[in-house]
Amino acid sequence: MTTRRTALRALIALAGLPWLGTAGARPHGDPGTDGDTILLVASDKMGDPRFRETVLMVMRHGPGGPLGVILNRPTQYARGQLLPRSEELPGKGDPIFLGGPVSRRTVFYIGRFETEPPAVLTIAPGVFMGLDLKGLAQLLESGVRPTALRLFAGYAGWAPGQLERELRQESWHVLPMDAAALFTQEPTELYPRLKTRTQLIPA
């Protein structure tokens, strides 16, 4: 639990820091988004097999570099296996997603709530991320239900300057944040759909 609390504090700290470097600067290929999060779509030049044909939601970064989660890698494990005692958990048979290669024992939840839950990071209006699964279970038991929910095991991280370098190498397309992409009912179709959207935007 100490590790999760530390990670959550780090996530919350991300919200107050500049996006991808010097204030006013934008990564190569950024279409001009001003939000705290963006989407990255792997280009045909992506050399890392762990990220080929992936779509990531990436948040502001701190001294340790940006942080994101892969949106289109459902696993064979169901969310009900992770929270078996939560009777109110919606979609118990829905998959847990592989969020990235780092700390796969760290589980994130991203949910759409009518009111902001405690100890979360705002991703988009009405969309929040948290690490406290026990807290999520308590919310559900109290009658607070998300209208959409995703669970992610692990995350993607970059060292300072690494993502900027990958953008210069045209490994990624950059799109504005799209909350609908987080909760798509067809995650395996997300990459080709967004890849088509990037055709008019240089990688």
VEXLOGU-119986 format. One record per residue (C-alpha): y, z, x. Coordinates in nm, 3 decimals, always signed. Layout:
ATOM       Y       Z       X
ATOM       Y       Z       X
...
//
This chain:
ATOM       Y       Z       X
ATOM  +0.000  +0.000  +0.000
ATOM  +0.235  +0.070  +0.292
ATOM  +0.189  -0.289  +0.413
ATOM  +0.268  -0.427  +0.069
ATOM  +0.580  -0.213  +0.035
ATOM  +0.700  -0.327  +0.377
ATOM  +0.640  -0.690  +0.284
ATOM  +0.821  -0.644  -0.047
ATOM  +1.124  -0.492  +0.128
ATOM  +1.124  -0.792  +0.362
ATOM  +1.113  -1.030  +0.067
ATOM  +1.401  -0.856  -0.105
ATOM  +1.600  -0.869  +0.219
ATOM  +1.562  -1.247  +0.224
ATOM  +1.786  -1.283  -0.079
ATOM  +2.100  -1.189  +0.111
ATOM  +2.059  -1.411  +0.416
ATOM  +2.184  -1.766  +0.491
ATOM  +1.957  -2.060  +0.415
ATOM  +1.797  -2.237  +0.711
ATOM  +2.048  -2.160  +0.979
ATOM  +2.425  -2.187  +1.007
ATOM  +2.627  -2.141  +0.689
ATOM  +2.716  -2.476  +0.539
ATOM  +2.446  -2.664  +0.730
ATOM  +2.159  -2.832  +0.543
ATOM  +1.815  -2.933  +0.668
ATOM  +1.747  -3.302  +0.720
ATOM  +1.661  -3.460  +0.386
ATOM  +1.805  -3.178  +0.175
ATOM  +1.946  -3.340  -0.139
ATOM  +2.213  -3.072  -0.168
ATOM  +2.054  -2.775  -0.343
ATOM  +2.255  -2.454  -0.350
ATOM  +1.986  -2.216  -0.477
ATOM  +1.795  -1.946  -0.295
ATOM  +1.471  -2.146  -0.308
ATOM  +1.367  -2.508  -0.256
ATOM  +1.051  -2.715  -0.286
ATOM  +0.889  -2.881  +0.013
ATOM  +0.658  -3.177  -0.041
ATOM  +0.443  -3.279  +0.256
ATOM  +0.518  -3.631  +0.373
ATOM  +0.272  -3.884  +0.512
ATOM  +0.385  -3.770  +0.859
ATOM  +0.254  -3.415  +0.809
ATOM  +0.031  -3.346  +1.109
ATOM  -0.092  -2.998  +1.019
ATOM  -0.413  -3.031  +0.811
ATOM  -0.342  -2.697  +0.643
ATOM  -0.038  -2.848  +0.473
ATOM  -0.139  -3.207  +0.402
ATOM  -0.071  -3.307  +0.043
ATOM  +0.083  -2.969  -0.038
ATOM  +0.383  -2.858  -0.239
ATOM  +0.553  -2.536  -0.129
ATOM  +0.817  -2.312  -0.276
ATOM  +1.024  -2.185  +0.017
ATOM  +1.269  -1.894  +0.008
ATOM  +1.566  -1.802  +0.222
ATOM  +1.475  -1.673  +0.562
ATOM  +1.560  -1.382  +0.784
ATOM  +1.517  -1.325  +1.158
ATOM  +1.143  -1.393  +1.125
ATOM  +1.186  -1.739  +0.972
ATOM  +1.142  -1.888  +0.621
ATOM  +0.864  -1.783  +0.386
ATOM  +0.691  -1.986  +0.118
ATOM  +0.381  -2.027  -0.096
ATOM  +0.165  -2.334  -0.158
ATOM  +0.172  -2.423  -0.528
ATOM  -0.119  -2.666  -0.557
ATOM  -0.421  -2.498  -0.395
ATOM  -0.620  -2.319  -0.669
ATOM  -0.919  -2.123  -0.539
ATOM  -1.259  -2.058  -0.696
ATOM  -1.160  -1.697  -0.767
ATOM  -1.023  -1.589  -1.103
ATOM  -0.730  -1.353  -1.146
ATOM  -0.949  -1.128  -1.361
ATOM  -1.157  -1.055  -1.050
ATOM  -0.849  -0.916  -0.879
ATOM  -0.737  -0.699  -1.171
ATOM  -1.063  -0.632  -1.356
ATOM  -0.936  -0.313  -1.523
ATOM  -0.624  -0.471  -1.667
ATOM  -0.715  -0.536  -2.030
ATOM  -0.376  -0.697  -2.096
ATOM  -0.393  -0.947  -1.808
ATOM  -0.334  -1.295  -1.955
ATOM  -0.557  -1.584  -1.852
ATOM  -0.823  -1.377  -1.676
ATOM  -1.018  -1.693  -1.604
ATOM  -0.721  -1.872  -1.445
ATOM  -0.751  -1.921  -1.070
ATOM  -0.586  -1.728  -0.791
ATOM  -0.398  -1.975  -0.568
ATOM  -0.413  -1.996  -0.190
ATOM  -0.050  -1.935  -0.104
ATOM  -0.086  -2.010  +0.267
ATOM  -0.273  -1.934  +0.587
ATOM  -0.087  -1.610  +0.671
ATOM  -0.208  -1.266  +0.550
ATOM  -0.452  -1.388  +0.289
ATOM  -0.511  -1.028  +0.184
ATOM  -0.148  -1.009  +0.075
ATOM  -0.128  -1.106  -0.293
ATOM  +0.195  -1.224  -0.456
ATOM  +0.258  -1.267  -0.823
ATOM  +0.517  -1.499  -0.967
ATOM  +0.596  -1.459  -1.335
ATOM  +0.840  -1.570  -1.598
ATOM  +0.976  -1.262  -1.779
ATOM  +1.240  -1.221  -2.047
ATOM  +1.381  -0.920  -1.858
ATOM  +1.370  -0.853  -1.485
ATOM  +1.078  -0.628  -1.381
ATOM  +1.134  -0.356  -1.119
ATOM  +1.097  -0.425  -0.745
ATOM  +1.093  -0.804  -0.757
ATOM  +1.275  -1.095  -0.595
ATOM  +1.447  -1.347  -0.823
ATOM  +1.316  -1.698  -0.762
ATOM  +1.499  -1.876  -1.043
ATOM  +1.658  -1.765  -1.370
ATOM  +1.391  -1.564  -1.550
ATOM  +1.135  -1.619  -1.273
ATOM  +1.046  -1.333  -1.036
ATOM  +0.813  -1.263  -0.743
ATOM  +0.656  -0.929  -0.659
ATOM  +0.380  -0.778  -0.445
ATOM  +0.296  -0.467  -0.643
ATOM  -0.011  -0.564  -0.846
ATOM  -0.051  -0.207  -0.967
ATOM  +0.305  -0.227  -1.096
ATOM  +0.221  -0.558  -1.265
ATOM  -0.079  -0.399  -1.436
ATOM  +0.143  -0.112  -1.556
ATOM  +0.397  -0.360  -1.694
ATOM  +0.124  -0.539  -1.886
ATOM  -0.011  -0.211  -2.022
ATOM  +0.339  -0.113  -2.140
ATOM  +0.362  -0.432  -2.343
ATOM  +0.581  -0.631  -2.104
ATOM  +0.417  -0.973  -2.089
ATOM  +0.509  -1.271  -1.875
ATOM  +0.529  -1.602  -2.056
ATOM  +0.380  -1.760  -1.742
ATOM  +0.203  -1.606  -1.443
ATOM  +0.059  -1.712  -1.106
ATOM  -0.118  -1.505  -0.840
ATOM  -0.116  -1.619  -0.476
ATOM  -0.326  -1.493  -0.185
ATOM  -0.146  -1.540  +0.145
ATOM  +0.174  -1.722  +0.228
ATOM  +0.323  -1.978  +0.466
ATOM  +0.560  -1.867  +0.738
ATOM  +0.762  -2.034  +1.012
ATOM  +0.905  -1.901  +1.335
ATOM  +1.284  -1.930  +1.376
ATOM  +1.372  -2.298  +1.419
ATOM  +1.020  -2.422  +1.342
ATOM  +1.088  -2.550  +0.992
ATOM  +1.411  -2.719  +1.102
ATOM  +1.207  -2.897  +1.371
ATOM  +0.945  -3.008  +1.117
ATOM  +1.222  -3.141  +0.896
ATOM  +1.368  -3.341  +1.185
ATOM  +1.018  -3.480  +1.245
ATOM  +1.016  -3.589  +0.879
ATOM  +0.706  -3.385  +0.799
ATOM  +0.856  -3.268  +0.469
ATOM  +1.048  -3.402  +0.173
ATOM  +1.294  -3.149  +0.028
ATOM  +1.352  -3.116  -0.347
ATOM  +1.564  -2.875  -0.549
ATOM  +1.386  -2.578  -0.699
ATOM  +1.196  -2.667  -1.018
ATOM  +1.057  -2.361  -1.194
ATOM  +0.825  -2.579  -1.404
ATOM  +0.640  -2.672  -1.084
ATOM  +0.544  -2.308  -1.032
ATOM  +0.349  -2.290  -1.355
ATOM  +0.215  -2.641  -1.404
ATOM  -0.110  -2.656  -1.597
ATOM  -0.230  -2.938  -1.370
ATOM  -0.177  -2.810  -1.014
ATOM  -0.390  -3.083  -0.857
ATOM  -0.152  -3.341  -1.006
ATOM  +0.160  -3.166  -0.875
ATOM  +0.162  -3.329  -0.531
ATOM  +0.137  -3.693  -0.643
ATOM  +0.391  -3.631  -0.918
ATOM  +0.651  -3.478  -0.686
ATOM  +0.570  -3.724  -0.408
ATOM  +0.673  -4.000  -0.648
ATOM  +0.996  -3.812  -0.716
ATOM  +1.080  -3.814  -0.344
ATOM  +1.058  -4.192  -0.304
ATOM  +1.436  -4.228  -0.331
ATOM  +1.498  -3.933  -0.095
ATOM  +1.440  -3.982  +0.282
ATOM  +1.184  -3.742  +0.431
//
